[in-house]
């Protein structure tokens, strides 16, 4: 389960795809985020005809919610990959709105899990768009989870889906049929612990980026 992660990569070291089409002013306002929590703004790659970098709220807002700011509404920050196609809240997003969230590490208990070489990696996610009566929009996302590998198993019974480099377009593109969706299942069944490390970490207060 992924309830905390970080993005400590410097702007010039971010994946090239993330900087292909990104929000105006991001280059000058970008700051490292030492601890990202649910409801925080996150950088996301989505694809609505073309790949684009944007900001979303971490915690999926239901498209049919009457009040997206009502704290009583469930806003899941994780979704089980095994049942994402079946759940009403997730199924449409799984079919048409998958996204990638850049991270340099994620946390389980008091441990940080990261690449040995400190490379940025992609958390596989889904996103949703809430639209008000007057046309205002809020985009939100959640991270998919899967069964743990041998590295994560001692820490938690779930781990985030990590989409390998080179599959960005395949993961985010709007597919046409169920067969194309089935091709993505292999990307969610788990990832090899080779090249990853677990280290003790003291979580610090979140560094926030200004969105304005």
HELIX and SHEET records of a PDB file:
HELIX    1   1 UNK A   11  UNK A   13  5                                   3    
HELIX    2   2 UNK A   16  UNK A   19  5                                   4    
HELIX    3   3 UNK A   26  UNK A   29  1                                   4    
HELIX    4   4 UNK A   88  UNK A   96  1                                   9    
HELIX    5   5 UNK A  168  UNK A  172  1                                   5    
HELIX    6   6 UNK A  178  UNK A  182  1                                   5    
HELIX    7   7 UNK A  185  UNK A  187  5                                   3    
SHEET    1   A 5 UNK A  33  UNK A  37  0                                        
SHEET    2   A 5 UNK A   4  UNK A   7 -1                                        
SHEET    3   A 5 UNK A 105  UNK A 108 -1                                        
SHEET    4   A 5 UNK A 111  UNK A 115 -1                                        
SHEET    5   A 5 UNK A 196  UNK A 200 -1                                        
SHEET    1   B 4 UNK A  41  UNK A  47  0                                        
SHEET    2   B 4 UNK A  51  UNK A  58 -1                                        
SHEET    3   B 4 UNK A 137  UNK A 147  1                                        
SHEET    4   B 4 UNK A  78  UNK A  80  1                                        
SHEET    1   C 5 UNK A  41  UNK A  47  0                                        
SHEET    2   C 5 UNK A  51  UNK A  58 -1                                        
SHEET    3   C 5 UNK A 137  UNK A 147  1                                        
SHEET    4   C 5 UNK A 121  UNK A 131 -1                                        
SHEET    5   C 5 UNK A  98  UNK A 103 -1                                        
SHEET    1   D 4 UNK A  41  UNK A  47  0                                        
SHEET    2   D 4 UNK A  51  UNK A  58 -1                                        
SHEET    3   D 4 UNK A 137  UNK A 147  1                                        
SHEET    4   D 4 UNK A 158  UNK A 160 -1                                        
SHEET    1   E 5 UNK A  41  UNK A  47  0                                        
SHEET    2   E 5 UNK A  51  UNK A  58 -1                                        
SHEET    3   E 5 UNK A 137  UNK A 147  1                                        
SHEET    4   E 5 UNK A 121  UNK A 131 -1                                        
SHEET    5   E 5 UNK A 162  UNK A 163 -1                                        
END                                                                             
